[in-house]
Amino acid sequence: MASHDQSFRTGEAKGQAQVKTGQAMNTMKDKVQGTKDKASEMAQKDQTGGAKDKACETTQAAKDKAAGAAEATKEKAAQVTESGKETAETGKEKTGGIMQKTGEQVMGMAQGAADAVKHTLGMGGEDANVKRDH
């Protein structure tokens, strides 16, 4: 019965990590969109170079903040992945083949979640060559 309980706890931890990652992503997207909207409003109100400079500064600040949040999310995803690996290893040692298969699935899903977060935040390898404007 211990293997069933461990499998359940592993799945539950994975689900909680995915929910928290999703919430962090949505919050960050909302903040970035709000900053973009504010910068756009400022640029429309004042057509002088000062407004444009301020908009660029605000946009850059939003990008910097998003990058910091992305790094924090990336680190959290790495922690979740490591935790999943440790849980899987413990389960493998205690219960054998069934837990090994479950642990590998959890690790794959956690890595997939981490990759999705990186890709969404523009930190994935494919997006590295995209030109960034501010």
Buried (B, 14 or more C-beta within 10 A) or exposed (E): EEBEEBBEEBBEBBEEBBEBBEEBBEEBEEBBEEBBEBBEEBBEEEEEEEBBEBBBEBBEEBBEBBEEBBEEBBEBBEEBBEBBBEBBBBBBEEBEEBBBBBBBBBBEBBBEBBBBBBEBBBBEEEEEEEEEEE
